[in-house]
């Protein structure tokens, strides 16, 4: 039985402190933002705006899932930070791994000099193992959608907690480093 699950999550952030550098300039720091949002121990740089992220184990009924997602993260010409999954592996369940597909898309943009908005969409398609085939479809869908919503909610919380803090730090570093005299020597 092929099952499809989906979730989306919007985020709106407002900075209530004086702005030293533009949010759009900050969004062009895609590598910095990746390291701000994702745990370094779970992240591997693959090259040219491509990262491998090993998610923490997820529990789905009696199954423990450990997705490993390759993410492309870049800022487009309009200054919008883009995140898109390129590949996904499922560790620990060979039975599901061949019939598992994960698609993640997201964007984050400066709405004004003090506000960021964004949205992420997560879709999973999986062939259910025999163990779960007798579980009623509505129950599977509700559990799968809730699991995905939880993943996106965690990402949203990371953005809300870490991104503004890092932006303010970056802004101060950039601002202050531009007024320091060049090193002697």
N, C-alpha and C positions, 0 to 999 in steps of 0.2 A: 504494500500500500504506500503510494507516494503521498507525502504530506508537505504542505507549504505553510510557512509561518512568516509573519511580517510585523514590524513595529517601526514607528518613527518618533522622533523627539525633537522639539524645537528648543532653542536657548536664546535668551535675551539678557545681555549684560550691560550695566551702566556703570561708568567710572565716576565716582563722586569726588575726585581729587583733581587738582590742577593738572592739565595735560601738557607735558613738556615736548613730546614727539607724537606724530600722528599714529593713530591706530592702524591706518593702512600701511604705513612703513613697517610697523610691528608685524603685521600679517605676512609681509614679504620674508620674514625670518622663519621659514617653514621648518628647517631643521631644529631650531631652538624650540619652536612650539611643540614639535613631536616629543622632544626630550622633556618638555614641561608637562605634557599630558600623560605620557606613558612611563611606566616603571622601567628604569634602565636595565634591570636584570632580566626583563622579559622582552627586550628589544635588541634586534640585530640589524645593523646597516647593511643593505644589499648593494647599494650604489645608487647614483643619480636619482635622488628623491624617492627611493624604494626602501622599505623597512619590513622586517619580519617581526611580528608581534605574537608571542606565545601567551595566550589568554590563561587565566587561572581556571582550574577545573570547574565545570558547570554540571549541576545535577539535573537530570531530566528523568523523572520517575526513578527506576532502579539503575539507570545508566549514568556513568560519569564521562563527560565529554571534555576534551581538551583541544579546542581549535587553535591552529597556528595560521595566522592570516598575513599574507603579504599585502602591504598597503603602499600605495603611491600617494605622496603628499607634496603638493606644489601650490604656488600662488599664480593664478592666471593673470592675463594682461589687465583685467579690470580691478585687480587687487583683492580678489576673492580667494581665500584659502580653500583648496579642494582636497578631499580625502576620498580615495576609491580603492576598494579591494581588487587585487589582481589575481590572487590565487589563495586557496585555503586547503589545509590538510587537517585531518582529524586524527589525533593521536590516541591510541589506546583501544579503539574499537575498529578492528579491521573489517568487520562485517558492515559497518556503516560508512567507513571511509571512502569506498568506491562509489557510493551513491549519496554523497553529501555535497551540497553546493551552498556557499555563503556569498552574498553580495552586500557590500556596504558602500554607501555613498553619503557624502556630507559636504557641507560648505559653511564657512564662517566669513562674515563680511562686516566692514565698518559701515554702520548706518548713518553715523554722524561723528563729530569729533569726540564724543563721550559715550557712544553706544555701539555694541557689537550684537549681531543677530546671526543665527545659523540654524541649520536643521540637519539631522542625520536620518537615513533610512536603512533598515537592515532587513534582509530577506534571506530565508533559509529554505532549502528544498532537500528533503531526505526520504529515502526509502526506509520505512519502518522495519525494524527487525522482527522476526517471528514472535518474540517475547511480548511485543506491544501491539500486535495486529488485532488482538481481540479487545483492546481498549477502545471504548466508543470514540469515534472521530471528534465529536464536539469537545470531549475531555482532553484529547491529544492537542487539538488546536488551541484551546484555552491555555493549557500548560505551556505549549511552545511559544505562543504569542507573549505570554507573561514573562517567560524566560528572556526573550529578546528585548522586551521593554525594560527589564531589569538591567540588561547589559548596557542599553543606551542611557538609562538613567544614571548608571555609574559613570559613564563617559561625561554626561552632562554635569554631574557633580564635580568631576575633575576639572572641567572647563571653568565652572563657577568658582571653585576654590583656588585653583592654581593659576589660571590664565591672567586674571587681573593683577594678581600679586607679581607674576613674572613680567607683565607689561610695565608695571610701575618700576620694577628693578631695572629692566632694560632701558626704559626711558631715562632714568637717573644716570645709569652707566653711560649711555650715549651722550646725554647732555653734558655730563661732567668731564668725560674723556675728550670732548671737542674743545674744552677751554683750558686743558692742561698744556703746559709748554712741552715741546718735543724733548726727548731724553738727551742728556749731554753725552758727548762722546763722539 
